[in-house]
Amino acid sequence: MSSPSEASNESGLILSTEVEEMRGIRPFPNTSLETAGQLANQVAGHAIYNRYLSQKSANTLKRHARDLELFAEYLLDVGIMPEHGADFQTNPKAWLGVTWGIVEGFIAWQLQEGYAVTTVNARLSTVKVYAQMAVKAGTVPREEGMLIQSVKGFSRSGAANVDAKRPQTRIKDVTYTYKPDGQKQTVVVSRRNTKKRHPVLLTRQDAHLLRQVRNDSPQAVRDALLVSLLLDHGLRASELALLKASDINLTRGTIHFYRPKVKGTAHEWTTHKLTQKAHELCREYLNQHYPPTLLPDGPLILTTTRLKRNGAGGQLLQKGMNRVRLSERVAWLGKQIGLSKLSAHDCRHFCATQMAQMGYGVDELMAWFGWTSAQTAVRYIASAEVQKRYKG
């Protein structure tokens, strides 16, 4: 690497523009050290996330993403709408307004939802790491950051006491052994996976309402389209977030998409014939609202400007919605028709239920939803047969 070139001027020696850009700094002639230090803090604070993420393995980042997605789900569940988005992993502004009380509430919420104490501790650690970076970025006050760091998880003996007082479910699945006070003690804990215990059951009327375009804004067409793809085609939120405009073939009326969850299997890539409603919404969305500059390979589901009370706004932006923001939007749309905690997976569940009731077979369901196990398809078919029997 060549040494930094120097140029002389009235204010002394400064780094050349090429080296400045290479080092990511911008000198300010005649700037006091105190002022320069504050400016450097701002720049370094916003870069700290990228620096941290670049040092972590893919598996660690994936685990952190799941932890922070659950943190966002907790906020939505208790009625808090993140004003600056829910991308807590890469966006420092998302942490604006987070306090130690909210973090304490996250712990209590997880215990109420039935998560294992060891899992609660791990997620608390993740939140504290990213909150501390938000302090350095200036989006969380220093005093509040210190209080967040003071939030404690559970010790081994404390975890045993918590588990002993909680309802015991799925006893045959998970047990933890603690040794409080030097004594061996087996404690059966309540444990659940990341899916909800019971899905939100949609009716056909609910689905009809969700597919409707609510107003004249591009945002409303986008919302109807994303819900239609979830309800009619059973896409996962991750699959929807990866869609590009070119994945929609309006002439043939098809959608071609990738399934990261089943990568390496026969179901990794698939093509669906669009339903009539989804096809109509795709045509309106792409022909009338989608920015031409993003065609053909821009993200399909775009973020939008804020929709105002007078009906103005809701214009499509250049950035695609990620999985977390999609989940947020589905939950919000569900609330508008009186459904609490609606998720993308609930829409997928509705689609599978409807297709099973229409008589689709195991192989057809496996191909449509990308299932690698026939047991999942069989459960839906069996459920449909039971419902039909009880109806008479």
N, C-alpha and C positions, 0 to 999 in steps of 0.2 A: 504494500500500500504506500503510495507517495506521501511525503510529509506535507502538512498544511502549508499552503502558500499564504503569504502575508502581503498586505498592501498598506502603504503609509498614507494617512490623511491628517486633517487638522486635529481630530480627536484621538489620534494615536494609531496603534496597530489593531486591525480587525481581521477576523477570518474571512477568507474568500467565500463568495456565494455558494460555490460548489461544495466546499467543505461544510458550510453551515447547513445545507440541505442534507448532506450525508449524515451529519451528527444530529439532525433534528432540532437545531437551536437557531435562534434569531437574536443577534446582539442588539442592544439598545445603547447607543453612544450617550454618554453623560447621564446615564440612569444610575440612581443611587443603589447601593447594595441591598438595602431593605426592600425597595420597590422591585428590583430584579428578582429577589428571592421569592416574593409573593407571586410574581408572574411565573417563575419556574415551578412553584408548587402547583399552580393551576394546570400547567402543561403536563407535569409529571403525574398529577392526580388522575387526569383523564386517560393517561397512557398506561396506568398501573394494571388495569384489567387485562389489556392485551398482553402485557409482560407476564402476568401471572398465568394466564391461559396457555401461553406458548410453552410454559415449562412443565405442564401437566400431561399425563398420558391420556389417551382417548377414553379409556375405561373410567378414569377418575373424573374427567369432564362430563361423561355421560351420567355418572352417579350424581354429580353436583347438579346437573341439569334437572334430573328427576326430583332431587330434594327441593330445588327452588321452584319447580313447577307445582309441587305440592304446597309450598308456601303461598304461591299465587292462588291455588285452589282454596286454601284456608281463608284468605282475604275475601274472596268472592262468596264463600259459604257464610261468612259472618256479616255480609252486606257491605264490604269495603271495595270500592272500585278504584284501582290504581290509576291515578290521573295521568301518569307518564308511562303507561304501559306496564307489563309484567315481565319484561325481560331482565330479570334480576341478575343474570349471569354476565351480561356484557354491557348493559346500559346503566351508568351510575345514577342517572336521573330517576330511574325507577325506584330508588331507595328514598326519594324525598318524602318525608312524613313518617317513615318507619321509626318507631320508638321501642324502648325496652319493654313497655307494657304489651305492645303488639307481639313481640317475640315470646314473652311469657304466655300470651294467649295461644300462640302457635303450639307450645308444649301441651297446654291443657286440651286443646282441640284434638291433637293427635292421640292423647290418652283416651279421650272420649270416643274417638273413632276406632279404638281398639288396636293401635299399633304397638309393637313390642317396644319396651323401654330402651333396649339397646339401639333400635332404629331411631327412636326419638332423640337420643343423645347424638347419634351420627348426624342427623339433620340439623340439630341445633348448632353443631360445630360448623357445618357448611354455611349456615346463615351468618354466624359470627365472623367467619373469614371474609365473606363478601361485604358484610356491613362495615368491617374495618377498612376495606378498600374504599368504600363509599365515603368514609370519614376523610381519608386522604384526598379524595376527589372533590371534597367540599359540599357534598349533597346531604350528608348527615352531620349535624353539629358535633364537635369534639366531645362535649359533655354527654350528649346522648349516646355517642359511640362508646364511651367508657361505661355507661349504664348497661348497654347491650352486652358488652363483654363480661359484665358482672353476673349476667343470667347464667345460672348453673344447671347442669343436667343432673342425673341421678347416679349416686354411688351404687356399688354392688348391693350393699345391704338395703339402701333406700329403694332400689329397684325391686328387691324381693318383697318389701313391704307394700309397695304400690301394686305389684302383681297379685299379691295375696288378697287385696281388697277389691280387685276388679272382677267382673263376671268372667267365669271360665268357659270359654267356648273352643271348639275344635281341639279338645283335649288330646286326641290321638295324633294330632299333627305336629304340635310344637311343645317342647318342654325345656325349661332352663334350670340348671342346678346352681344354687348359690351356697355359700358357706358363711353365713353371718355368725359372728361371735365364735368362730372356730368350729361350728357345728355344721355337718352336712345336711342340707335341706333341699329337697326337690320341689320347685314351685311351678305349677302349670299356669301358663300365661295366655291371655287372649291375643290372638294374632290374626291379622287379615292381610291380604295382598293389596296392591295398589288400585284394584278395581273396587267399585262401590259394592256394598253387600247386596243391595237390591237395585236393579235398574229402574229408571223412570219409564213407566209403561205408557207408551203413546197410543192414542186412538187414531183412527183414520181421519177424524175431524181435526185433531191436533196437527197431524201431518199436513192436512190441507191448509190450515191457517199459517203454518210455518213456511210453506212454499209461496205464499202470496207476496207480491211486491207491495210494500207498505206505503210508499209515496213515490214522487216523481224523480227522486235523486238517484244518481248512479250507485250510491251506497245501498239503496234498497234493492236494486237489481242484483248486486253482488251478493247481498245477504240471502236473497231467495235462491240464487244459484248454488251457493255453498251448502245450504240446507238441503236443496234438492239432490245434490250429489251424495250427501250423507244418507238421506232417507231412501232414495231410489236405487242407489248403487252400492250402498254399504261401505263406502270408503272409510279408512281410518283417518284420523286427523293428520297423522304424519304423511300419509299418501296425498291428502288434499293439499298440504302445504308445499309439496314438491311438484305439483302440477304446473306445466307451462302452457302458454296459449296454444302452442303448436301441437299439444297433446289432444286438442279438440279438432276433429275433422267435421266441419259443418256440412260438407257435401255428402259424405257417407253417413253422417249422424252417429259418429263413434267417439269414444274416449279411450286413449291408450295411456296406461299409467304404470308406475313402478311401485313395488311393495318392499320396502327395506326390511320389514320384520321377517319376511320369508326369503331373504336373499340366498341364492344358491339352490333354490328349489324350482320345480316346474312352474310355480305360481309367482315367480319373481316379477315378471312382466305379464300384463294381460290387456285385453281389449274388450270393452263393453259396448253394446248397442245402446245409445242414449235413449232414455224414456222420452216420451213426447214432451212432457213438461220441461225436463232438463235440456232437451234440444232447443226448445223455444227460448228458454232463458239464456242459453249459450249464444244463440244467434243475436238476441237483443243486446246482451252484454258486450260481445266482441265487436259487433258491427256499429253500435251506437255510442258506446261509452269507453271502451278500452283504448288507451293511448296508442296511436299508430306507430309512434317511435319505439315502442317496446315489442312490436311484432317482429318475428314470429315466436321468439324464444324467451320472452319475458314471463315472469310468474303469472299464473292465471288469476289467483285470488289476491287482489291488491288491497293495501291499506287505503284509508280515505281521510279526507279532512273532516273536522267535526261538523255534524249536522246541527244547524241552529233551530231555534224554536219556530222561526218564521218559515222554515222549510228550505232555507238557503244552505249551501254547503254540500257535504257528502260527496265531494269530487274524488276521483281515483288518483292516487299518487303513484310514484315510480317504484315503490318498494312492495314486495310481497308480504303476506301475513305468515308469521311462523306458527308452529303448532300450539304454543301457549295462547297467543292472541286469538287463534281460531277457536280454541276451547272457551275462552272468555266470551267471545261473540255468540257462540251457541248457547251458553248459559244465559246471556242477556236476552237473546231472542226468545228463549224458553220462558223467561220471567214475564215477557210482554203478553203471553197468552195464559199465564197462571201456572206454569210448570216450574217447580223448584229444582235446582241442581241438574238441569238438563245437560247432557254431555254428548260429544260426538259418538261415543260408544252406544249410548241409548238409541241414537238414530240408526246405527248399524244393527242393533238388536231388533228394532222395529222392522227394518228391511228383511232380515233373516226370518222373522216370524211371519211376515206377509208372504214371502216366497214359499215357505214350508206349507202354509195354509192353502196356497195355490197349487200344491202338488208337485213341486220340484223335488227331484231325487237327491240322493246323497252325493253322487258324483257332480251333479249340476251345482249344488250348493257349495261344494268344496272348490270348484273352479271359480265360481262367482266371487266368493269371499276370500279366497286364498288360504283356506284352512289346510293344514297338513295332516290333520287327524280327522278320520271319519266320525269319531265319537261326537264331535261338536255338531255336525250336521244331523246325526241321529237324534240328539237331544231336542233339537228344534222340531224335527219331524214327529217325534213321539209326543211332544207338547201339543203340536197342532192336532194330532189324532185324538188326544185326550179332550181337548176343547171341543172338537167336532162331536165326539161321543156324548158329552154332557149337554150339547145343544139339541141333541135328539135324533 
